[in-house]
Structures are given as structure tokens and as C-alpha cells.
Amino acid sequence: MSVRTTSRLTMASVFAAGLACFGSTMAAEEGTVSVMSPWEGSGDVFQVAPDKLMVLSRYTGIMYIKEKEGSLDTAVMLCPGVDEINVETKKTKGRGHCIISDGEDNLVFSEWTCDGTLVGCEGDFKITGGTGRFEGISGGGKMQVRTALIEAAIDLSSGSVVKDAAGLAVWPKLQYKIPGQ
């Protein structure tokens, strides 16, 4: 259950960052794009209070940019994250970062937050910077994450590894701005 939430949040962040990476020219560029990303995740689950689980996760995926206007239509993402799950109410709260790559050593960095339940969450995605041709990039938008938990093993006495979580993240209107160089 906690793996679903963590996976959703992390993948959502990564997808949003991938959208921001699509511009590859050295001229200034800005716009709004729609992005989606299927993702896979794994992590560790810990009981940190009588009614609370914490999940430390890693999400990976490929971001696809719909109706792109820049020169990149896909990007690879890696998103570490932390999710807290209230086992009584099934409410979740997550946060994390994403590193998005265009495959040419140009990176985009982002932060995300997401609140919801075990089946999905909604939150904010913020582009915080970049390297190479994405130096100075900024932007962000709302994100939505859905999760399908395929396999999980939770041993609350010692913490456990969660594996094979998957889902979809969507950024319906991701705004970005890349300054000219």
C-alpha cells in the first residue's frame, strides 16, 4: 500500500521534469506542455509510529511529451522520494526530487509533493535547475499520479524491501522556461 503512494509521487515528479527537458536549443525557450510517464519503483518500508509507515523509494521511468514544440520528445527520469502513510485513514503524503536526463549529460532537477490515498495522489512539481543546455531552467505545474502495486512484502518488525510497484504520472500543463545562452 505505501509503495503505491511512494511510486506515484516519485514518478509524477520525474515526468514533469522530463517535459521541461524537451528544449535542446541554445536560444531562450519557454512554453507549456502535457507530459505523461509510466514508471516502476522499489523501496524500503518502515513502521515509524503505531499508525504510520514511512517508505523510502526509488522510481524510474520514461517521460513522453505530448504535442511537443521543442526538440526532445522523451527523457529518462530517476526520482528518490519519501512517503508517509497513515495506516488507519489510508491517507498519504509524499515528497521527493527527480533527476531527468536527455541522454547527453544534460540534466534537469525538480522537487515534488503529493497528497492522496493509496491509489493515487495530486500535488505540485517544481523545476529547480539544470546543467548543460538546461542551465537556469525553471517552471512547474500540477501533477497527478496513479499506482498499481504488483508485489510487496512488508515486515513491520524490521522494515522490508518493496519491489515491483508500477504506475502512471501525468503533468497536464507543465510550464518551463530555459534562458538563452
N, C-alpha and C positions, 0 to 999 in steps of 0.2 A: 504494500500500500504506500509506504513512504517513498519507495523507489519510483513509483509513478509520478508523484508530485515533483520530486527532485529532477527526474529526467525531463519532464515537461518544461520546467523552468529553465534549465540549462540549455536545452535545445532551442528554446524560443530566443534566448539571448544570442546564441550563435547565429541563427538565421538572420536576425536583424542586422547583425554586424556584417554578414555576408552581402546583404543588399548594399550596404554602404561601400563595399569594396569594388563594386562593379565599374566605377570610372577609372580608366587607366591612362588618361592623357595628362600631360603636364600643365594644361590650361586649367583655369578655375572651372569648377563644375558643381552644380547643385540640382537637386530635384527631389521628387517623391516617387517611391517605387513600392510595389507589392512583392513580398518575399514569402516563400514557404520552405520548410526544411524537414524532411524525415530524419529521425535521429535514433541512436542507440545509446544506452547508458548502463553504467555499473557503479557500485559504491559500497560503502560500509554503513550499517545501521547500528545505532546505539540507543539504549534507553537512558535518558538523562534526567528523568523525573518520573513519578508514578504514572502520570498521564501524558508524557511527552517522549517522542522519538526524535532523534537527530540523524539525518542522512548526509554523509559526505560523499558526493558523487562526481563522476566524470562523464560528460556527454560528448559524442562526436557525430558529425553528420555533414551533409552537403546542402548548401543553401542554393535555391533556384529563384531567380529574379524574373517575375512575370512582366511582360511588356517593357522590357529593359530599354533604356535610352543611352546607356553607357556602353563601354567596350567589353565588359565582363558579365556573363550571364550565370556563372556558378562560382562558388567559393567553398573551401573546406573550413570547418569550424571545430574548435575544441573548447569545451566550457566546463570548468570546475565550479561546483556550487554546494551550498548548504541549505537543507530544508528542515523545517521543524514541523512535526505532525502531532496534533492533539488526538490521542487515541480514543478519547470519549466523543468528541464532536466531529472527528474526521476532517477538521479544517487544517489547511496547510499554509505555510508562509515560507517563501524561499528567496534566496539572493545569490548572486554569483557574478562571474566575469566570463567573457568569451574572447578567444583569440581567433581571428579569421584570416585566412591566407589565400592569396590568389595563385599560389603555386610558384611564385617568382620572388620569394623573400620579401614581399610587401605585406605588411600586417595591419589589421585594424583591431583595436581594443575596445571593449564595451563592458558595461555593467548592466545587470538586470535585477528586477524584483518581481515577485509574482505571488498573489494570494488566491486561494481557492479551496478545492477539495481534492480527494484522491483521484478523481477522474479528469481534472483539468484546473487551470488557473488562468488569470489575466493579470497583466502588470505593465510595467514601464521598462523600456530599453533605451539606454543612453550610450552613444558612441563617444568615447573618451579620448581617442587619439589614434595615431598610426605611425608607421615607418615607411621609408621609401617614398613612392609616389602618393601614399596616403598620409604623409606627414601633415599635421594640422587639421585632419578631418574631424568633423563634428556632426551632431544630429541626433535623431532618435525618434521614438514613437511608441505606440501601444503594441503589446504582443499578446497572443493567445496560444496556450499550449494544451495539447491533449495527450494522454498517456495510455498505453496498453501494456500492462505488466505481464510478461510472459512467464518468468520464473523468479522466485525469490525464496531465500532461506533466511529466516530471522531467528536468531538465538539471543534473546534479550539478556541472558546472564553474562555473555562475553562479547557481544557485538558480533556481527556477521557480515559476510560479503553478499551483496545483492548482485545478481547478474541477469542479463537478457531482458532489460527493460527497453521499450521502444515507444515511439510516438511521433507526433507531428507538431511543429511550431509554425505560426503564421504571424507576419507583420503586415497588416493590410495597407498601412500608409507610413512607410518608413522614410523620414526626411534625412537628407545628408547634404553636406557642403564640404567640398575639397578646395582649399585655396590654391590659386595658381602658383607655380614655382618657376 
